[in-house]
Amino acid sequence: MQVYLNGAYLDASEAHISPDDRGFLFADGLYEALLAYHGRILLGEPHAARMRAGLTALQIDTSPADRLLELGERLVALNQLTDRPALIYAQVTRGSAPRRHRFPPAGTPPTCYLFAKPFASQPAELFASGCAAITVPDTRGSRCDIKTIGLLANVLANEAAHAAGALEALFVRDGVIIEGSHSNVMAVIRGELVTYPSCNYILTGVTRNCVLDLARTMGIPVREGPIFASEVYAADELFLTGTTLEIMPIAHLDGRPIGAGRPGPVATRLFAAYRQLSQ
Ligand code: PDD
């Protein structure tokens, strides 16, 4: 596998990062995960814009965001992934410098790393049956809008889901289901598509925004507002959106059925429209 590291394309076995890298020492960096179909990145501009906004917030050089799509597509081609779906992972950190909390000296180059690998969707049977999810308290901070590599709470939440035989863990903050460990959450309540508003407590997903646009185009009413954990079982549908989970219906939450306990018509229609974008 060919990867990109700091200006060079090289074999993955040749890619080395210093133990002084601030990504390793402080989780001082961010990442993007993108899909490519037929060698072209899906929804590339919003991914690049989110990376640019995140780098700006972290006061890291934004030039990796300017080159994200070019580097990603080049890697897809180099790894001969143009004939199948590919997942591109891109990470930028504040670079390598002796450990101290404040920023390293000006001019310290950021570390920029990308890899691409074949992307396998979740099994078709899971989309057909709907998945299980659990709820967990949101123990994260208040800058969840930045796609930081500091993902410890997300990792622990996702592991708890896995241990419970579920696919995803949904973070609950002040009684409201706000997002998943690596996805956004949407509900259909009394005919409206409801999802938590874009703010500092969630990562505003590229897939989320795309699905909201698709819903508006299809005439489905959209509301950015709370999904109360206490009322979620009255929802007709609940589903996840994200680059890797695509649009995944939730059939059971904490062991109880949502709606009819199987995927509903809104998620099914939106998923069909979303899949069309990658044709
Ligand atoms: N995660 N919320 C969180 C916390 C996420 O980590 C992600 C994506 C999303 C959905 O964002 P998008 O639709 O832009 O993929 C929401 C990626 C896929 C990951 O961590 O691998």
Boltz pocket constraint, residues with backbone or C-beta under 6 A from the ligand:
constraints:
  - pocket:
      binder: B
      contacts: [[A, 33], [A, 144], [A, 154], [A, 179], [A, 180], [A, 181], [A, 182], [A, 183], [A, 184], [A, 202], [A, 203], [A, 204], [A, 205], [A, 206], [A, 207], [A, 208], [A, 241], [A, 242], [A, 243], [A, 244]]
      max_distance: 6.0
